[in-house]
Amino acid sequence: MKEISWQDFEVVELRCGTILSVEDFPQARVPAYKIQADFGPEIGIKKTSAQVTDLYSKENLVGRQIIGVVNFPAKQIGPFRSEFLLTGFYQDDRSVVLAVPERPVKNGAKLG
């Protein structure tokens, strides 16, 4: 494992957001959703593609608070432009368990 400095960590913008909408992403090579999340007035609404279809339905994602990395450059994924990284943990079967706040927090709150 590579060690990083505190200054390295401070650059990563891990922010809380609330999922506003979830759509199927049929063009994805691996099953995925297109997700829009509100990261508060400073950051706004961002979208991402996330491979979380194994454990989460579209309906149970909407309204859920999540943690996202919001300062990566946008990434083109087929016809879709991803603007943040939704964080989660891979299980042995490669399904993803979302990293989420333990209690409700303000959209845009920074993890630190």
C-alpha positions in Angstrom: 0.0 0.0 0.0 1.3 3.4 -1.0 1.3 6.1 1.7 0.1 9.5 0.9 0.6 12.8 2.8 -2.1 14.8 4.5 -1.7 17.4 1.7 -2.5 14.6 -0.8 -5.7 13.7 1.1 -6.8 17.3 1.4 -6.9 17.6 -2.4 -9.5 14.9 -2.7 -13.0 16.4 -2.6 -15.1 13.6 -0.9 -18.5 15.2 -0.6 -22.0 14.1 0.5 -24.8 14.3 -2.1 -28.3 13.1 -2.4 -29.3 11.0 -5.4 -32.0 12.8 -7.5 -32.6 10.4 -10.3 -31.5 7.0 -11.6 -31.8 5.6 -15.1 -30.8 2.4 -16.8 -27.6 2.6 -18.9 -28.1 0.0 -21.6 -25.0 1.0 -23.6 -22.7 0.2 -20.7 -20.5 -2.9 -21.2 -21.1 -3.9 -17.5 -24.6 -3.4 -16.1 -24.8 0.2 -14.7 -27.0 3.1 -13.9 -26.8 6.7 -14.9 -27.2 8.7 -11.6 -27.7 12.4 -10.9 -26.9 13.7 -7.4 -27.2 17.0 -5.7 -24.0 18.1 -4.0 -25.3 21.4 -2.6 -25.2 25.0 -3.8 -21.4 25.2 -4.1 -21.0 22.2 -6.3 -24.5 21.6 -7.8 -25.9 18.6 -9.6 -23.5 16.1 -11.1 -24.0 12.9 -12.9 -22.1 9.6 -13.0 -22.3 6.0 -14.2 -22.1 3.4 -11.5 -22.0 -0.4 -11.5 -24.3 -0.8 -8.5 -27.1 -2.8 -10.1 -26.4 -6.0 -8.2 -27.5 -4.7 -4.8 -29.6 -1.6 -5.6 -32.7 -1.0 -7.5 -33.3 2.4 -9.2 -36.2 3.0 -6.8 -34.2 2.4 -3.6 -31.3 4.7 -4.7 -33.4 7.8 -5.3 -33.3 10.0 -2.2 -30.3 8.1 -0.7 -27.3 10.1 0.5 -24.0 9.0 -0.9 -20.3 10.0 -0.8 -18.7 11.1 -4.1 -15.4 12.3 -5.3 -16.4 15.5 -7.1 -13.0 16.9 -8.3 -12.0 14.2 -10.8 -12.0 15.4 -14.4 -15.1 14.4 -16.3 -14.7 11.0 -18.0 -16.4 9.9 -21.2 -18.0 6.4 -20.8 -19.5 5.6 -24.2 -22.2 8.1 -25.0 -22.2 9.4 -21.3 -20.0 11.9 -19.5 -19.4 11.0 -15.9 -18.7 13.9 -13.6 -18.1 12.3 -10.2 -17.0 9.0 -8.7 -19.6 7.2 -6.5 -17.7 5.5 -3.7 -18.3 2.0 -2.5 -16.7 -1.3 -1.5 -16.3 -4.3 -3.7 -17.4 -7.6 -2.2 -15.8 -11.0 -3.2 -18.5 -11.4 -5.9 -17.6 -8.0 -7.3 -20.9 -6.4 -6.2 -20.6 -2.9 -4.7 -21.8 -1.8 -1.3 -22.2 2.0 -1.3 -20.2 4.1 1.1 -22.8 6.3 2.8 -23.0 8.7 5.7 -24.2 7.1 8.9 -26.7 9.9 9.5 -28.2 12.6 7.3 -25.8 15.5 6.5 -26.0 18.6 4.4 -25.4 18.1 0.7 -21.9 19.3 -0.2 -20.5 18.5 3.3 -16.8 17.5 2.9 -15.5 14.3 4.4 -12.3 15.0 6.3 
